[in-house]
Amino acid sequence: MIQSLGNNAFAKKILVGLLAGTVVFTVAAEIYLRFHFAAAMPRSPDPLSGRTYRTMAVYGSAVYVNKQELDRVDFVNYDLMSVSGIFMLVLFYLKARLKWF
């Protein structure tokens, strides 16, 4: 598919923008979640609010979140980070082998 784009500059820009945008979004989401959790989440378990799952915030501090918040962190850490890693490899391939940019 990538080589079939040929000389279509607009399609190349869209593809590179989508790949790079996903990587930037993933980094921004990770930073936002860590700082938000550090500012808003309790430092000890709070069973009344359901915040009993331990996760890490910025600077290695531990905070407690509920299941929905933990799922959000896991999505960013495992799913989005994996996709972003693959997209970075694709971007490297586009730059090194196909000389797109």
N, C-alpha and C positions, 0 to 999 in steps of 0.2 A: 504494500500500500504506500509506503513512504517513497519508494523510488517511482511509483506511478504518478506522483504529483508533478514530476518533470520540472518544467520551468514556470509553473504557476506560482508567482510570487505572493499573491494574496493568500492562497491556501497554505503556503509555507509559513507566512506570518501568523496566520490563525493557529496553526498547529503548534508552532514554537511558543506563541503567547499562551495557549491553553496548557501546555506542559509546564512552562515556567511559572504561570499563574498558580497552578496547583501546588507547586513546590513552595512558593511564597506564602500562599494561604495556609499551608500546613505549618510552616515555621511561625507565622503570626498566631495561629490557633494555639499552638503549644505554648508560646510566650504568654498569650492572654490568659489561658487557663491557669497556668502556674501562678501568675501575679494575682489573678482574681481569687484563687483559692487561698493564697497567703493572706489576703486582706479580709475575706469574708467567712472563712470556714473555721470551726472550732479546733483547738489544739488537743482536745481530749474527746473521747467518744461521748456522743449525746444521743442516747436511745430515744428520748422523747421526740426528737426531730428526725430520727432515722439515720443520723449521720454516725454510722458505726464502722464504715469501711475506711481503712487507712490508705492514704496516698501521699505523694510527695509534692510539695509546693516549691517555690524558689528558695535558693540557698540551702537546700537539703532539709528544710523543715517539714515535719510531718503534720498533716491535717486530716480531719475525718469528714467524709462525704457520704451522701446517701447512694443508693444503688444506681439511680438515674445519672447522677453526676459521675460516678465511677465508670459507668458505661460510656459516657462522653469522653472521659480521659482515655479509656481503653481504645475507643474508636480512633482518636487522634494518634495515640502512641503506636498502635499496631497496624491499623488499616491504612490511615492516611500516610504514615511514615513509610510503609512498604510501597505504596503506590508512588510516593514522591521519590523514593530511591530508584524505582524502575524508570520513572520519568527522567531523573537525572542521568541515568545510563543512556536513555534514548537521546537526550539532548547532547550528550558527549558524542554519541555515534553520529548524529546529524552534523555536528561541528567538525569532528575529526575525519570522518570518512566521506561524507557527502558535501562538505564545505558549504553548508547552507548559510552560515553567518560567520 
